Amino acid sequence: MIYWLIIISGTIIFSLGMSRALYNLIFNNQKYSKIFKKYNIFYRFVFIFFGLICVFSGLYVESIVN
């Protein structure tokens, strides 16, 4: 059942990268908000890419197990 946790966490990470409001809510209130504002588009692409990798790796593990 670990693959469900991988898929759910990948979906949350992917939605973090896609949703501008959620991204701003989490990262613009931090101490180092200047760093996040400077590389905003880079971090969003990283979250989208890592989220997709998590989702598809979870689906791959599910196909192996079942």
PyMOL Python script that loads the backbone (N, CA, C, O; Angstrom):
from pymol import cmd

cmd.read_pdbstr("""\
ATOM      1  N   MET A   1       0.808  -1.196   0.000  1.00  0.00           N
ATOM      2  CA  MET A   1       0.000   0.000   0.000  1.00  0.00           C
ATOM      3  C   MET A   1       0.855   1.265   0.000  1.00  0.00           C
ATOM      4  O   MET A   1       0.322   2.375   0.014  1.00  0.00           O
ATOM      5  N   ILE A   2       2.173   1.105  -0.015  1.00  0.00           N
ATOM      6  CA  ILE A   2       3.048   2.276  -0.022  1.00  0.00           C
ATOM      7  C   ILE A   2       2.903   3.061  -1.316  1.00  0.00           C
ATOM      8  O   ILE A   2       3.168   4.263  -1.341  1.00  0.00           O
ATOM      9  N   TYR A   3       2.489   2.408  -2.377  1.00  0.00           N
ATOM     10  CA  TYR A   3       2.364   3.113  -3.652  1.00  0.00           C
ATOM     11  C   TYR A   3       1.259   4.160  -3.601  1.00  0.00           C
ATOM     12  O   TYR A   3       1.323   5.157  -4.319  1.00  0.00           O
ATOM     13  N   TRP A   4       0.235   3.946  -2.753  1.00  0.00           N
ATOM     14  CA  TRP A   4      -0.801   4.971  -2.622  1.00  0.00           C
ATOM     15  C   TRP A   4      -0.248   6.220  -1.961  1.00  0.00           C
ATOM     16  O   TRP A   4      -0.628   7.332  -2.328  1.00  0.00           O
ATOM     17  N   LEU A   5       0.638   6.058  -0.997  1.00  0.00           N
ATOM     18  CA  LEU A   5       1.269   7.220  -0.373  1.00  0.00           C
ATOM     19  C   LEU A   5       2.146   7.975  -1.364  1.00  0.00           C
ATOM     20  O   LEU A   5       2.193   9.205  -1.344  1.00  0.00           O
ATOM     21  N   ILE A   6       2.840   7.238  -2.231  1.00  0.00           N
ATOM     22  CA  ILE A   6       3.672   7.874  -3.255  1.00  0.00           C
ATOM     23  C   ILE A   6       2.803   8.651  -4.233  1.00  0.00           C
ATOM     24  O   ILE A   6       3.142   9.776  -4.601  1.00  0.00           O
ATOM     25  N   ILE A   7       1.691   8.069  -4.655  1.00  0.00           N
ATOM     26  CA  ILE A   7       0.798   8.732  -5.611  1.00  0.00           C
ATOM     27  C   ILE A   7       0.157   9.966  -4.986  1.00  0.00           C
ATOM     28  O   ILE A   7       0.078  11.012  -5.631  1.00  0.00           O
ATOM     29  N   ILE A   8      -0.298   9.861  -3.747  1.00  0.00           N
ATOM     30  CA  ILE A   8      -0.941  11.000  -3.085  1.00  0.00           C
ATOM     31  C   ILE A   8       0.063  12.125  -2.835  1.00  0.00           C
ATOM     32  O   ILE A   8      -0.253  13.296  -3.050  1.00  0.00           O
ATOM     33  N   SER A   9       1.263  11.780  -2.384  1.00  0.00           N
ATOM     34  CA  SER A   9       2.267  12.828  -2.165  1.00  0.00           C
ATOM     35  C   SER A   9       2.688  13.470  -3.480  1.00  0.00           C
ATOM     36  O   SER A   9       2.932  14.676  -3.525  1.00  0.00           O
ATOM     37  N   GLY A  10       2.776  12.687  -4.544  1.00  0.00           N
ATOM     38  CA  GLY A  10       3.085  13.257  -5.855  1.00  0.00           C
ATOM     39  C   GLY A  10       2.001  14.189  -6.343  1.00  0.00           C
ATOM     40  O   GLY A  10       2.295  15.212  -6.961  1.00  0.00           O
ATOM     41  N   THR A  11       0.751  13.852  -6.074  1.00  0.00           N
ATOM     42  CA  THR A  11      -0.358  14.722  -6.461  1.00  0.00           C
ATOM     43  C   THR A  11      -0.327  16.033  -5.681  1.00  0.00           C
ATOM     44  O   THR A  11      -0.595  17.096  -6.241  1.00  0.00           O
ATOM     45  N   ILE A  12      -0.006  15.964  -4.411  1.00  0.00           N
ATOM     46  CA  ILE A  12       0.086  17.181  -3.596  1.00  0.00           C
ATOM     47  C   ILE A  12       1.240  18.055  -4.071  1.00  0.00           C
ATOM     48  O   ILE A  12       1.092  19.273  -4.174  1.00  0.00           O
ATOM     49  N   ILE A  13       2.377  17.453  -4.359  1.00  0.00           N
ATOM     50  CA  ILE A  13       3.528  18.218  -4.845  1.00  0.00           C
ATOM     51  C   ILE A  13       3.233  18.823  -6.210  1.00  0.00           C
ATOM     52  O   ILE A  13       3.595  19.970  -6.473  1.00  0.00           O
ATOM     53  N   PHE A  14       2.579  18.060  -7.080  1.00  0.00           N
ATOM     54  CA  PHE A  14       2.213  18.569  -8.401  1.00  0.00           C
ATOM     55  C   PHE A  14       1.242  19.743  -8.286  1.00  0.00           C
ATOM     56  O   PHE A  14       1.394  20.744  -8.985  1.00  0.00           O
ATOM     57  N   SER A  15       0.253  19.626  -7.414  1.00  0.00           N
ATOM     58  CA  SER A  15      -0.701  20.724  -7.256  1.00  0.00           C
ATOM     59  C   SER A  15      -0.046  21.941  -6.615  1.00  0.00           C
ATOM     60  O   SER A  15      -0.466  23.070  -6.867  1.00  0.00           O
ATOM     61  N   LEU A  16       0.974  21.729  -5.794  1.00  0.00           N
ATOM     62  CA  LEU A  16       1.725  22.846  -5.234  1.00  0.00           C
ATOM     63  C   LEU A  16       2.431  23.629  -6.334  1.00  0.00           C
ATOM     64  O   LEU A  16       2.478  24.858  -6.291  1.00  0.00           O
ATOM     65  N   GLY A  17       2.973  22.931  -7.307  1.00  0.00           N
ATOM     66  CA  GLY A  17       3.631  23.612  -8.416  1.00  0.00           C
ATOM     67  C   GLY A  17       2.663  24.277  -9.366  1.00  0.00           C
ATOM     68  O   GLY A  17       2.988  25.308  -9.955  1.00  0.00           O
ATOM     69  N   MET A  18       1.477  23.708  -9.528  1.00  0.00           N
ATOM     70  CA  MET A  18       0.507  24.262 -10.475  1.00  0.00           C
ATOM     71  C   MET A  18      -0.285  25.429  -9.896  1.00  0.00           C
ATOM     72  O   MET A  18      -0.622  26.362 -10.625  1.00  0.00           O
ATOM     73  N   SER A  19      -0.584  25.395  -8.620  1.00  0.00           N
ATOM     74  CA  SER A  19      -1.439  26.406  -8.009  1.00  0.00           C
ATOM     75  C   SER A  19      -0.598  27.585  -7.518  1.00  0.00           C
ATOM     76  O   SER A  19       0.221  27.439  -6.610  1.00  0.00           O
ATOM     77  N   ARG A  20      -0.803  28.723  -8.112  1.00  0.00           N
ATOM     78  CA  ARG A  20      -0.046  29.907  -7.719  1.00  0.00           C
ATOM     79  C   ARG A  20      -0.446  30.381  -6.324  1.00  0.00           C
ATOM     80  O   ARG A  20       0.411  30.801  -5.546  1.00  0.00           O
ATOM     81  N   ALA A  21      -1.725  30.319  -6.004  1.00  0.00           N
ATOM     82  CA  ALA A  21      -2.187  30.781  -4.692  1.00  0.00           C
ATOM     83  C   ALA A  21      -1.625  29.915  -3.567  1.00  0.00           C
ATOM     84  O   ALA A  21      -1.190  30.434  -2.539  1.00  0.00           O
ATOM     85  N   LEU A  22      -1.633  28.600  -3.760  1.00  0.00           N
ATOM     86  CA  LEU A  22      -1.091  27.699  -2.739  1.00  0.00           C
ATOM     87  C   LEU A  22       0.413  27.886  -2.588  1.00  0.00           C
ATOM     88  O   LEU A  22       0.934  27.880  -1.473  1.00  0.00           O
ATOM     89  N   TYR A  23       1.110  28.052  -3.713  1.00  0.00           N
ATOM     90  CA  TYR A  23       2.556  28.277  -3.675  1.00  0.00           C
ATOM     91  C   TYR A  23       2.881  29.562  -2.918  1.00  0.00           C
ATOM     92  O   TYR A  23       3.784  29.583  -2.081  1.00  0.00           O
ATOM     93  N   ASN A  24       2.140  30.641  -3.216  1.00  0.00           N
ATOM     94  CA  ASN A  24       2.381  31.912  -2.529  1.00  0.00           C
ATOM     95  C   ASN A  24       2.027  31.828  -1.052  1.00  0.00           C
ATOM     96  O   ASN A  24       2.702  32.436  -0.222  1.00  0.00           O
ATOM     97  N   LEU A  25       0.992  31.092  -0.715  1.00  0.00           N
ATOM     98  CA  LEU A  25       0.596  30.946   0.682  1.00  0.00           C
ATOM     99  C   LEU A  25       1.679  30.242   1.497  1.00  0.00           C
ATOM    100  O   LEU A  25       1.953  30.630   2.633  1.00  0.00           O
ATOM    101  N   ILE A  26       2.288  29.223   0.928  1.00  0.00           N
ATOM    102  CA  ILE A  26       3.282  28.452   1.673  1.00  0.00           C
ATOM    103  C   ILE A  26       4.646  29.130   1.676  1.00  0.00           C
ATOM    104  O   ILE A  26       5.292  29.199   2.721  1.00  0.00           O
ATOM    105  N   PHE A  27       5.100  29.633   0.525  1.00  0.00           N
ATOM    106  CA  PHE A  27       6.491  30.075   0.423  1.00  0.00           C
ATOM    107  C   PHE A  27       6.716  31.576   0.552  1.00  0.00           C
ATOM    108  O   PHE A  27       7.858  31.985   0.760  1.00  0.00           O
ATOM    109  N   ASN A  28       5.707  32.407   0.442  1.00  0.00           N
ATOM    110  CA  ASN A  28       5.948  33.841   0.573  1.00  0.00           C
ATOM    111  C   ASN A  28       5.913  34.329   2.005  1.00  0.00           C
ATOM    112  O   ASN A  28       6.254  35.484   2.259  1.00  0.00           O
ATOM    113  N   ASN A  29       5.519  33.507   2.938  1.00  0.00           N
ATOM    114  CA  ASN A  29       5.514  33.898   4.341  1.00  0.00           C
ATOM    115  C   ASN A  29       6.748  33.398   5.084  1.00  0.00           C
ATOM    116  O   ASN A  29       6.837  33.533   6.305  1.00  0.00           O
ATOM    117  N   GLN A  30       7.681  32.833   4.366  1.00  0.00           N
ATOM    118  CA  GLN A  30       8.867  32.273   4.995  1.00  0.00           C
ATOM    119  C   GLN A  30       9.918  33.360   5.244  1.00  0.00           C
ATOM    120  O   GLN A  30       9.806  34.483   4.753  1.00  0.00           O
ATOM    121  N   LYS A  31      10.918  32.999   6.003  1.00  0.00           N
ATOM    122  CA  LYS A  31      11.994  33.926   6.336  1.00  0.00           C
ATOM    123  C   LYS A  31      12.811  34.292   5.099  1.00  0.00           C
ATOM    124  O   LYS A  31      13.246  35.434   4.950  1.00  0.00           O
ATOM    125  N   TYR A  32      13.015  33.326   4.221  1.00  0.00           N
ATOM    126  CA  TYR A  32      13.840  33.548   3.034  1.00  0.00           C
ATOM    127  C   TYR A  32      12.978  33.758   1.800  1.00  0.00           C
ATOM    128  O   TYR A  32      13.218  33.139   0.764  1.00  0.00           O
ATOM    129  N   SER A  33      11.992  34.614   1.899  1.00  0.00           N
ATOM    130  CA  SER A  33      11.065  34.797   0.786  1.00  0.00           C
ATOM    131  C   SER A  33      11.730  35.468  -0.409  1.00  0.00           C
ATOM    132  O   SER A  33      11.245  35.324  -1.531  1.00  0.00           O
ATOM    133  N   LYS A  34      12.833  36.203  -0.202  1.00  0.00           N
ATOM    134  CA  LYS A  34      13.532  36.824  -1.330  1.00  0.00           C
ATOM    135  C   LYS A  34      14.123  35.766  -2.253  1.00  0.00           C
ATOM    136  O   LYS A  34      14.123  35.930  -3.473  1.00  0.00           O
ATOM    137  N   ILE A  35      14.623  34.689  -1.673  1.00  0.00           N
ATOM    138  CA  ILE A  35      15.188  33.601  -2.481  1.00  0.00           C
ATOM    139  C   ILE A  35      14.088  32.934  -3.287  1.00  0.00           C
ATOM    140  O   ILE A  35      14.279  32.649  -4.469  1.00  0.00           O
ATOM    141  N   PHE A  36      12.943  32.681  -2.673  1.00  0.00           N
ATOM    142  CA  PHE A  36      11.848  32.028  -3.381  1.00  0.00           C
ATOM    143  C   PHE A  36      11.258  32.932  -4.453  1.00  0.00           C
ATOM    144  O   PHE A  36      10.834  32.449  -5.503  1.00  0.00           O
ATOM    145  N   LYS A  37      11.225  34.243  -4.203  1.00  0.00           N
ATOM    146  CA  LYS A  37      10.700  35.156  -5.216  1.00  0.00           C
ATOM    147  C   LYS A  37      11.648  35.270  -6.399  1.00  0.00           C
ATOM    148  O   LYS A  37      11.206  35.422  -7.538  1.00  0.00           O
ATOM    149  N   LYS A  38      12.953  35.197  -6.138  1.00  0.00           N
ATOM    150  CA  LYS A  38      13.936  35.338  -7.207  1.00  0.00           C
ATOM    151  C   LYS A  38      13.890  34.157  -8.165  1.00  0.00           C
ATOM    152  O   LYS A  38      13.975  34.344  -9.379  1.00  0.00           O
ATOM    153  N   TYR A  39      13.759  32.956  -7.645  1.00  0.00           N
ATOM    154  CA  TYR A  39      13.741  31.742  -8.464  1.00  0.00           C
ATOM    155  C   TYR A  39      12.360  31.102  -8.481  1.00  0.00           C
ATOM    156  O   TYR A  39      12.250  29.876  -8.472  1.00  0.00           O
ATOM    157  N   ASN A  40      11.318  31.901  -8.506  1.00  0.00           N
ATOM    158  CA  ASN A  40       9.947  31.422  -8.398  1.00  0.00           C
ATOM    159  C   ASN A  40       9.605  30.417  -9.493  1.00  0.00           C
ATOM    160  O   ASN A  40       9.093  29.338  -9.193  1.00  0.00           O
ATOM    161  N   ILE A  41       9.873  30.743 -10.740  1.00  0.00           N
ATOM    162  CA  ILE A  41       9.490  29.870 -11.853  1.00  0.00           C
ATOM    163  C   ILE A  41      10.307  28.579 -11.829  1.00  0.00           C
ATOM    164  O   ILE A  41       9.799  27.518 -12.191  1.00  0.00           O
ATOM    165  N   PHE A  42      11.571  28.662 -11.405  1.00  0.00           N
ATOM    166  CA  PHE A  42      12.409  27.466 -11.319  1.00  0.00           C
ATOM    167  C   PHE A  42      11.864  26.488 -10.287  1.00  0.00           C
ATOM    168  O   PHE A  42      11.759  25.292 -10.562  1.00  0.00           O
ATOM    169  N   TYR A  43      11.518  26.984  -9.103  1.00  0.00           N
ATOM    170  CA  TYR A  43      10.985  26.108  -8.062  1.00  0.00           C
ATOM    171  C   TYR A  43       9.644  25.509  -8.457  1.00  0.00           C
ATOM    172  O   TYR A  43       9.359  24.356  -8.133  1.00  0.00           O
ATOM    173  N   ARG A  44       8.826  26.275  -9.148  1.00  0.00           N
ATOM    174  CA  ARG A  44       7.530  25.744  -9.576  1.00  0.00           C
ATOM    175  C   ARG A  44       7.713  24.620 -10.588  1.00  0.00           C
ATOM    176  O   ARG A  44       7.005  23.616 -10.519  1.00  0.00           O
ATOM    177  N   PHE A  45       8.654  24.766 -11.532  1.00  0.00           N
ATOM    178  CA  PHE A  45       8.926  23.682 -12.474  1.00  0.00           C
ATOM    179  C   PHE A  45       9.486  22.455 -11.770  1.00  0.00           C
ATOM    180  O   PHE A  45       9.165  21.325 -12.141  1.00  0.00           O
ATOM    181  N   VAL A  46      10.315  22.667 -10.765  1.00  0.00           N
ATOM    182  CA  VAL A  46      10.857  21.538  -9.994  1.00  0.00           C
ATOM    183  C   VAL A  46       9.735  20.798  -9.278  1.00  0.00           C
ATOM    184  O   VAL A  46       9.711  19.567  -9.277  1.00  0.00           O
ATOM    185  N   PHE A  47       8.804  21.533  -8.668  1.00  0.00           N
ATOM    186  CA  PHE A  47       7.681  20.886  -7.990  1.00  0.00           C
ATOM    187  C   PHE A  47       6.796  20.128  -8.972  1.00  0.00           C
ATOM    188  O   PHE A  47       6.350  19.020  -8.670  1.00  0.00           O
ATOM    189  N   ILE A  48       6.537  20.701 -10.131  1.00  0.00           N
ATOM    190  CA  ILE A  48       5.712  20.023 -11.138  1.00  0.00           C
ATOM    191  C   ILE A  48       6.401  18.753 -11.611  1.00  0.00           C
ATOM    192  O   ILE A  48       5.779  17.693 -11.680  1.00  0.00           O
ATOM    193  N   PHE A  49       7.689  18.856 -11.937  1.00  0.00           N
ATOM    194  CA  PHE A  49       8.435  17.706 -12.441  1.00  0.00           C
ATOM    195  C   PHE A  49       8.547  16.608 -11.383  1.00  0.00           C
ATOM    196  O   PHE A  49       8.330  15.434 -11.682  1.00  0.00           O
ATOM    197  N   PHE A  50       8.886  16.986 -10.149  1.00  0.00           N
ATOM    198  CA  PHE A  50       9.020  15.997  -9.082  1.00  0.00           C
ATOM    199  C   PHE A  50       7.679  15.362  -8.737  1.00  0.00           C
ATOM    200  O   PHE A  50       7.619  14.174  -8.420  1.00  0.00           O
ATOM    201  N   GLY A  51       6.610  16.140  -8.796  1.00  0.00           N
ATOM    202  CA  GLY A  51       5.275  15.586  -8.556  1.00  0.00           C
ATOM    203  C   GLY A  51       4.887  14.562  -9.598  1.00  0.00           C
ATOM    204  O   GLY A  51       4.329  13.515  -9.271  1.00  0.00           O
ATOM    205  N   LEU A  52       5.183  14.863 -10.867  1.00  0.00           N
ATOM    206  CA  LEU A  52       4.880  13.900 -11.930  1.00  0.00           C
ATOM    207  C   LEU A  52       5.719  12.636 -11.791  1.00  0.00           C
ATOM    208  O   LEU A  52       5.226  11.531 -12.021  1.00  0.00           O
ATOM    209  N   ILE A  53       6.977  12.794 -11.418  1.00  0.00           N
ATOM    210  CA  ILE A  53       7.829  11.615 -11.203  1.00  0.00           C
ATOM    211  C   ILE A  53       7.272  10.755 -10.072  1.00  0.00           C
ATOM    212  O   ILE A  53       7.247   9.529 -10.187  1.00  0.00           O
ATOM    213  N   CYS A  54       6.828  11.373  -8.990  1.00  0.00           N
ATOM    214  CA  CYS A  54       6.255  10.615  -7.869  1.00  0.00           C
ATOM    215  C   CYS A  54       4.983   9.884  -8.277  1.00  0.00           C
ATOM    216  O   CYS A  54       4.799   8.719  -7.923  1.00  0.00           O
ATOM    217  N   VAL A  55       4.106  10.553  -9.017  1.00  0.00           N
ATOM    218  CA  VAL A  55       2.850   9.921  -9.429  1.00  0.00           C
ATOM    219  C   VAL A  55       3.124   8.729 -10.329  1.00  0.00           C
ATOM    220  O   VAL A  55       2.579   7.647 -10.112  1.00  0.00           O
ATOM    221  N   PHE A  56       3.967   8.917 -11.340  1.00  0.00           N
ATOM    222  CA  PHE A  56       4.212   7.817 -12.270  1.00  0.00           C
ATOM    223  C   PHE A  56       5.049   6.699 -11.655  1.00  0.00           C
ATOM    224  O   PHE A  56       4.885   5.537 -12.028  1.00  0.00           O
ATOM    225  N   SER A  57       5.936   7.023 -10.727  1.00  0.00           N
ATOM    226  CA  SER A  57       6.668   5.946 -10.056  1.00  0.00           C
ATOM    227  C   SER A  57       5.739   5.163  -9.129  1.00  0.00           C
ATOM    228  O   SER A  57       5.895   3.951  -8.984  1.00  0.00           O
ATOM    229  N   GLY A  58       4.780   5.837  -8.503  1.00  0.00           N
ATOM    230  CA  GLY A  58       3.788   5.125  -7.695  1.00  0.00           C
ATOM    231  C   GLY A  58       2.918   4.215  -8.535  1.00  0.00           C
ATOM    232  O   GLY A  58       2.599   3.099  -8.126  1.00  0.00           O
ATOM    233  N   LEU A  59       2.533   4.690  -9.713  1.00  0.00           N
ATOM    234  CA  LEU A  59       1.754   3.840 -10.619  1.00  0.00           C
ATOM    235  C   LEU A  59       2.575   2.651 -11.110  1.00  0.00           C
ATOM    236  O   LEU A  59       2.046   1.554 -11.285  1.00  0.00           O
ATOM    237  N   TYR A  60       3.859   2.873 -11.329  1.00  0.00           N
ATOM    238  CA  TYR A  60       4.734   1.783 -11.762  1.00  0.00           C
ATOM    239  C   TYR A  60       4.876   0.729 -10.663  1.00  0.00           C
ATOM    240  O   TYR A  60       4.818  -0.470 -10.937  1.00  0.00           O
ATOM    241  N   VAL A  61       5.061   1.174  -9.431  1.00  0.00           N
ATOM    242  CA  VAL A  61       5.173   0.233  -8.309  1.00  0.00           C
ATOM    243  C   VAL A  61       3.867  -0.526  -8.132  1.00  0.00           C
ATOM    244  O   VAL A  61       3.880  -1.720  -7.831  1.00  0.00           O
ATOM    245  N   GLU A  62       2.742   0.152  -8.316  1.00  0.00           N
ATOM    246  CA  GLU A  62       1.449  -0.518  -8.203  1.00  0.00           C
ATOM    247  C   GLU A  62       1.290  -1.593  -9.274  1.00  0.00           C
ATOM    248  O   GLU A  62       0.737  -2.659  -9.005  1.00  0.00           O
ATOM    249  N   SER A  63       1.769  -1.320 -10.481  1.00  0.00           N
ATOM    250  CA  SER A  63       1.640  -2.318 -11.541  1.00  0.00           C
ATOM    251  C   SER A  63       2.541  -3.524 -11.294  1.00  0.00           C
ATOM    252  O   SER A  63       2.215  -4.634 -11.714  1.00  0.00           O
ATOM    253  N   ILE A  64       3.663  -3.318 -10.621  1.00  0.00           N
ATOM    254  CA  ILE A  64       4.547  -4.442 -10.304  1.00  0.00           C
ATOM    255  C   ILE A  64       3.944  -5.295  -9.192  1.00  0.00           C
ATOM    256  O   ILE A  64       3.965  -6.523  -9.266  1.00  0.00           O
ATOM    257  N   VAL A  65       3.406  -4.643  -8.163  1.00  0.00           N
ATOM    258  CA  VAL A  65       2.888  -5.357  -6.997  1.00  0.00           C
ATOM    259  C   VAL A  65       1.631  -6.144  -7.354  1.00  0.00           C
ATOM    260  O   VAL A  65       1.468  -7.291  -6.940  1.00  0.00           O
ATOM    261  N   ASN A  66       0.746  -5.519  -8.124  1.00  0.00           N
ATOM    262  CA  ASN A  66      -0.519  -6.201  -8.434  1.00  0.00           C
ATOM    263  C   ASN A  66      -0.391  -6.971  -9.669  1.00  0.00           C
ATOM    264  O   ASN A  66      -1.349  -7.616 -10.096  1.00  0.00           O
TER     265      ASN A  66
END
""", "prot")
cmd.dss("prot")
cmd.show_as("cartoon", "prot")
cmd.util.cbc("prot")
cmd.orient("prot")
